[in-house]
Protein backbone atom coordinates (compact mmCIF):
# COMPACT_ATOMS: atom_id res chain seq x y z
CA UNK A 1 0.00 0.00 0.00
CA UNK A 2 2.87 2.37 0.80
CA UNK A 3 4.37 1.89 -2.64
CA UNK A 4 1.08 2.96 -4.23
CA UNK A 5 0.97 6.16 -2.16
CA UNK A 6 4.64 6.91 -2.86
CA UNK A 7 4.15 6.34 -6.59
CA UNK A 8 1.08 8.55 -6.81
CA UNK A 9 2.80 11.20 -4.68
CA UNK A 10 5.84 11.15 -6.99
CA UNK A 11 3.52 11.48 -9.98
CA UNK A 12 1.88 14.53 -8.40
CA UNK A 13 5.28 16.06 -7.63
CA UNK A 14 6.33 15.69 -11.27
CA UNK A 15 2.95 16.98 -12.40
CA UNK A 16 3.52 20.01 -10.14
CA UNK A 17 6.87 20.74 -11.81
CA UNK A 18 5.22 20.36 -15.19
CA UNK A 19 2.35 22.60 -14.03
CA UNK A 20 4.75 25.36 -13.08
CA UNK A 21 5.98 25.38 -16.68
CA UNK A 22 2.63 24.76 -18.38
CA UNK A 23 0.25 27.46 -17.17
CA UNK A 24 -2.81 25.24 -17.55
CA UNK A 25 -1.93 23.11 -14.50
CA UNK A 26 -1.67 24.59 -11.00
CA UNK A 27 1.92 23.61 -10.20
CA UNK A 28 2.29 24.43 -6.51
CA UNK A 29 -1.08 22.97 -5.43
CA UNK A 30 -0.28 19.75 -7.31
CA UNK A 31 3.13 19.57 -5.67
CA UNK A 32 1.54 20.09 -2.27
CA UNK A 33 -0.96 17.33 -3.05
CA UNK A 34 2.05 15.08 -3.69
CA UNK A 35 3.41 15.92 -0.23
CA UNK A 36 0.00 15.22 1.29
CA UNK A 37 -0.23 11.86 -0.46
CA UNK A 38 3.22 10.97 0.84
CA UNK A 39 2.04 11.58 4.40
CA UNK A 40 -1.17 9.62 3.81
CA UNK A 41 0.86 6.44 3.34
CA UNK A 42 0.04 4.12 6.25
CA UNK A 43 3.66 3.65 7.39
CA UNK A 44 4.57 7.35 7.38
CA UNK A 45 3.63 9.32 10.49
CA UNK A 46 1.70 12.46 9.68
CA UNK A 47 3.58 15.70 10.37
CA UNK A 48 0.78 18.24 10.76
CA UNK A 49 3.16 21.15 11.24
CA UNK A 50 4.98 20.40 8.00
CA UNK A 51 1.74 19.94 6.07
CA UNK A 52 0.17 23.07 7.58
CA UNK A 53 3.14 25.33 6.90
CA UNK A 54 3.62 23.98 3.38
CA UNK A 55 -0.13 24.38 2.69
CA UNK A 56 -0.05 27.99 3.86
CA UNK A 57 2.96 28.61 1.66
CA UNK A 58 1.26 26.90 -1.32
CA UNK A 59 -1.87 29.04 -0.89
CA UNK A 60 0.23 32.19 -0.58
CA UNK A 61 2.16 31.40 -3.77
CA UNK A 62 -1.03 30.54 -5.64
CA UNK A 63 -2.64 33.85 -4.65
CA UNK A 64 0.55 35.77 -5.49
CA UNK A 65 0.59 34.12 -8.89
CA UNK A 66 -2.76 35.75 -9.60
CA UNK A 67 -1.73 39.15 -8.20
CA UNK A 68 1.80 39.61 -9.59
CA UNK A 69 0.74 40.28 -13.22
CA UNK A 70 -1.43 43.16 -11.97
CA UNK A 71 1.49 44.47 -9.94
CA UNK A 72 3.67 44.28 -13.06
CA UNK A 73 1.07 46.33 -14.90
CA UNK A 74 1.17 48.99 -12.20
CA UNK A 75 5.00 49.08 -12.13
CA UNK A 76 5.09 49.75 -15.87
CA UNK A 77 2.77 52.73 -15.61
CA UNK A 78 -0.59 51.05 -15.78
CA UNK A 79 -3.69 52.38 -14.10
CA UNK A 80 -6.19 50.58 -11.90
CA UNK A 81 -8.17 49.71 -15.04
CA UNK A 82 -5.07 48.04 -16.50
CA UNK A 83 -4.51 46.07 -13.30
CA UNK A 84 -8.12 44.89 -13.28
CA UNK A 85 -7.86 44.06 -16.97
CA UNK A 86 -4.68 42.02 -16.38
CA UNK A 87 -6.37 40.04 -13.61
CA UNK A 88 -9.50 39.44 -15.70
CA UNK A 89 -7.32 38.47 -18.66
CA UNK A 90 -5.36 36.01 -16.52
CA UNK A 91 -8.52 34.37 -15.19
CA UNK A 92 -10.06 34.28 -18.69
CA UNK A 93 -6.81 32.82 -20.06
CA UNK A 94 -6.94 30.00 -17.52
CA UNK A 95 -10.36 28.92 -18.77
CA UNK A 96 -9.84 29.58 -22.47
CA UNK A 97 -8.97 26.40 -24.38
CA UNK A 98 -6.86 28.24 -26.98
CA UNK A 99 -3.11 27.54 -26.98
CA UNK A 100 -1.05 30.11 -25.06
CA UNK A 101 -4.25 31.85 -23.89
CA UNK A 102 -2.92 32.07 -20.36
CA UNK A 103 0.19 33.83 -21.66
CA UNK A 104 -1.72 36.23 -23.85
CA UNK A 105 -4.69 36.81 -21.49
CA UNK A 106 -3.01 39.16 -18.97
CA UNK A 107 -1.33 41.09 -21.79
CA UNK A 108 -4.56 41.59 -23.73
CA UNK A 109 -6.55 42.28 -20.55
CA UNK A 110 -4.15 45.00 -19.41
CA UNK A 111 -4.09 46.52 -22.89
CA UNK A 112 -7.90 46.59 -23.15
CA UNK A 113 -8.21 47.94 -19.60
CA UNK A 114 -5.83 50.77 -20.42
CA UNK A 115 -7.57 51.54 -23.71
CA UNK A 116 -10.95 51.66 -21.95
CA UNK A 117 -9.34 54.06 -19.49
CA UNK A 118 -8.56 56.28 -22.49
CA UNK A 119 -4.81 55.81 -22.23
CA UNK A 120 -2.82 56.26 -25.44
CA UNK A 121 -1.80 53.04 -27.17
CA UNK A 122 1.91 53.45 -26.34
CA UNK A 123 1.26 53.66 -22.60
CA UNK A 124 -1.28 50.85 -22.84
CA UNK A 125 1.26 48.65 -24.61
CA UNK A 126 3.86 49.43 -21.95
CA UNK A 127 1.41 48.48 -19.17
CA UNK A 128 0.50 45.29 -21.02
CA UNK A 129 4.20 44.43 -21.31
CA UNK A 130 4.47 44.93 -17.53
CA UNK A 131 1.65 42.46 -17.10
CA UNK A 132 3.50 39.93 -19.25
CA UNK A 133 6.72 40.44 -17.25
CA UNK A 134 4.72 39.99 -14.05
CA UNK A 135 3.26 36.76 -15.38
CA UNK A 136 6.73 35.45 -16.24
CA UNK A 137 7.95 36.40 -12.75
CA UNK A 138 5.03 34.61 -11.10
CA UNK A 139 5.63 31.52 -13.24
CA UNK A 140 9.29 31.50 -12.22
CA UNK A 141 8.28 31.81 -8.57
CA UNK A 142 5.87 28.90 -8.97
CA UNK A 143 8.59 26.79 -10.61
CA UNK A 144 11.05 27.49 -7.78
CA UNK A 145 8.50 26.64 -5.08
CA UNK A 146 7.60 23.42 -6.91
CA UNK A 147 11.30 22.54 -6.98
CA UNK A 148 11.56 23.20 -3.24
CA UNK A 149 8.55 20.96 -2.62
CA UNK A 150 10.14 18.27 -4.81
CA UNK A 151 13.38 18.56 -2.83
CA UNK A 152 11.49 18.21 0.45
CA UNK A 153 9.67 15.20 -0.98
CA UNK A 154 12.95 13.56 -2.01
CA UNK A 155 14.46 14.15 1.44
CA UNK A 156 11.41 12.58 3.07
CA UNK A 157 11.57 9.66 0.64
CA UNK A 158 15.20 9.19 1.63
CA UNK A 159 14.19 9.13 5.31
CA UNK A 160 11.68 6.37 4.58
CA UNK A 161 13.70 4.56 1.90
CA UNK A 162 13.34 1.18 3.64
CA UNK A 163 9.59 1.38 2.99
CA UNK A 164 10.01 2.29 -0.66
CA UNK A 165 12.82 -0.04 -1.77
C-alpha positions as CSV (number, residue, x, y, z in Angstrom):
1,X,0.0,0.0,0.0
2,X,2.9,2.4,0.8
3,X,4.4,1.9,-2.6
4,X,1.1,3.0,-4.2
5,X,1.0,6.2,-2.2
6,X,4.6,6.9,-2.9
7,X,4.2,6.3,-6.6
8,X,1.1,8.5,-6.8
9,X,2.8,11.2,-4.7
10,X,5.8,11.1,-7.0
11,X,3.5,11.5,-10.0
12,X,1.9,14.5,-8.4
13,X,5.3,16.1,-7.6
14,X,6.3,15.7,-11.3
15,X,3.0,17.0,-12.4
16,X,3.5,20.0,-10.1
17,X,6.9,20.7,-11.8
18,X,5.2,20.4,-15.2
19,X,2.4,22.6,-14.0
20,X,4.7,25.4,-13.1
21,X,6.0,25.4,-16.7
22,X,2.6,24.8,-18.4
23,X,0.3,27.5,-17.2
24,X,-2.8,25.2,-17.6
25,X,-1.9,23.1,-14.5
26,X,-1.7,24.6,-11.0
27,X,1.9,23.6,-10.2
28,X,2.3,24.4,-6.5
29,X,-1.1,23.0,-5.4
30,X,-0.3,19.8,-7.3
31,X,3.1,19.6,-5.7
32,X,1.5,20.1,-2.3
33,X,-1.0,17.3,-3.1
34,X,2.1,15.1,-3.7
35,X,3.4,15.9,-0.2
36,X,0.0,15.2,1.3
37,X,-0.2,11.9,-0.5
38,X,3.2,11.0,0.8
39,X,2.0,11.6,4.4
40,X,-1.2,9.6,3.8
41,X,0.9,6.4,3.3
42,X,0.0,4.1,6.3
43,X,3.7,3.7,7.4
44,X,4.6,7.4,7.4
45,X,3.6,9.3,10.5
46,X,1.7,12.5,9.7
47,X,3.6,15.7,10.4
48,X,0.8,18.2,10.8
49,X,3.2,21.2,11.2
50,X,5.0,20.4,8.0
51,X,1.7,19.9,6.1
52,X,0.2,23.1,7.6
53,X,3.1,25.3,6.9
54,X,3.6,24.0,3.4
55,X,-0.1,24.4,2.7
56,X,-0.1,28.0,3.9
57,X,3.0,28.6,1.7
58,X,1.3,26.9,-1.3
59,X,-1.9,29.0,-0.9
60,X,0.2,32.2,-0.6
61,X,2.2,31.4,-3.8
62,X,-1.0,30.5,-5.6
63,X,-2.6,33.9,-4.6
64,X,0.5,35.8,-5.5
65,X,0.6,34.1,-8.9
66,X,-2.8,35.7,-9.6
67,X,-1.7,39.1,-8.2
68,X,1.8,39.6,-9.6
69,X,0.7,40.3,-13.2
70,X,-1.4,43.2,-12.0
71,X,1.5,44.5,-9.9
72,X,3.7,44.3,-13.1
73,X,1.1,46.3,-14.9
74,X,1.2,49.0,-12.2
75,X,5.0,49.1,-12.1
76,X,5.1,49.7,-15.9
77,X,2.8,52.7,-15.6
78,X,-0.6,51.0,-15.8
79,X,-3.7,52.4,-14.1
80,X,-6.2,50.6,-11.9
81,X,-8.2,49.7,-15.0
82,X,-5.1,48.0,-16.5
83,X,-4.5,46.1,-13.3
84,X,-8.1,44.9,-13.3
85,X,-7.9,44.1,-17.0
86,X,-4.7,42.0,-16.4
87,X,-6.4,40.0,-13.6
88,X,-9.5,39.4,-15.7
89,X,-7.3,38.5,-18.7
90,X,-5.4,36.0,-16.5
91,X,-8.5,34.4,-15.2
92,X,-10.1,34.3,-18.7
93,X,-6.8,32.8,-20.1
94,X,-6.9,30.0,-17.5
95,X,-10.4,28.9,-18.8
96,X,-9.8,29.6,-22.5
97,X,-9.0,26.4,-24.4
98,X,-6.9,28.2,-27.0
99,X,-3.1,27.5,-27.0
100,X,-1.1,30.1,-25.1
101,X,-4.2,31.9,-23.9
102,X,-2.9,32.1,-20.4
103,X,0.2,33.8,-21.7
104,X,-1.7,36.2,-23.9
105,X,-4.7,36.8,-21.5
106,X,-3.0,39.2,-19.0
107,X,-1.3,41.1,-21.8
108,X,-4.6,41.6,-23.7
109,X,-6.6,42.3,-20.5
110,X,-4.1,45.0,-19.4
111,X,-4.1,46.5,-22.9
112,X,-7.9,46.6,-23.2
113,X,-8.2,47.9,-19.6
114,X,-5.8,50.8,-20.4
115,X,-7.6,51.5,-23.7
116,X,-11.0,51.7,-22.0
117,X,-9.3,54.1,-19.5
118,X,-8.6,56.3,-22.5
119,X,-4.8,55.8,-22.2
120,X,-2.8,56.3,-25.4
121,X,-1.8,53.0,-27.2
122,X,1.9,53.4,-26.3
123,X,1.3,53.7,-22.6
124,X,-1.3,50.9,-22.8
125,X,1.3,48.6,-24.6
126,X,3.9,49.4,-21.9
127,X,1.4,48.5,-19.2
128,X,0.5,45.3,-21.0
129,X,4.2,44.4,-21.3
130,X,4.5,44.9,-17.5
131,X,1.6,42.5,-17.1
132,X,3.5,39.9,-19.2
133,X,6.7,40.4,-17.3
134,X,4.7,40.0,-14.0
135,X,3.3,36.8,-15.4
136,X,6.7,35.5,-16.2
137,X,8.0,36.4,-12.7
138,X,5.0,34.6,-11.1
139,X,5.6,31.5,-13.2
140,X,9.3,31.5,-12.2
141,X,8.3,31.8,-8.6
142,X,5.9,28.9,-9.0
143,X,8.6,26.8,-10.6
144,X,11.0,27.5,-7.8
145,X,8.5,26.6,-5.1
146,X,7.6,23.4,-6.9
147,X,11.3,22.5,-7.0
148,X,11.6,23.2,-3.2
149,X,8.6,21.0,-2.6
150,X,10.1,18.3,-4.8
151,X,13.4,18.6,-2.8
152,X,11.5,18.2,0.5
153,X,9.7,15.2,-1.0
154,X,12.9,13.6,-2.0
155,X,14.5,14.2,1.4
156,X,11.4,12.6,3.1
157,X,11.6,9.7,0.6
158,X,15.2,9.2,1.6
159,X,14.2,9.1,5.3
160,X,11.7,6.4,4.6
161,X,13.7,4.6,1.9
162,X,13.3,1.2,3.6
163,X,9.6,1.4,3.0
164,X,10.0,2.3,-0.7
165,X,12.8,0.0,-1.8
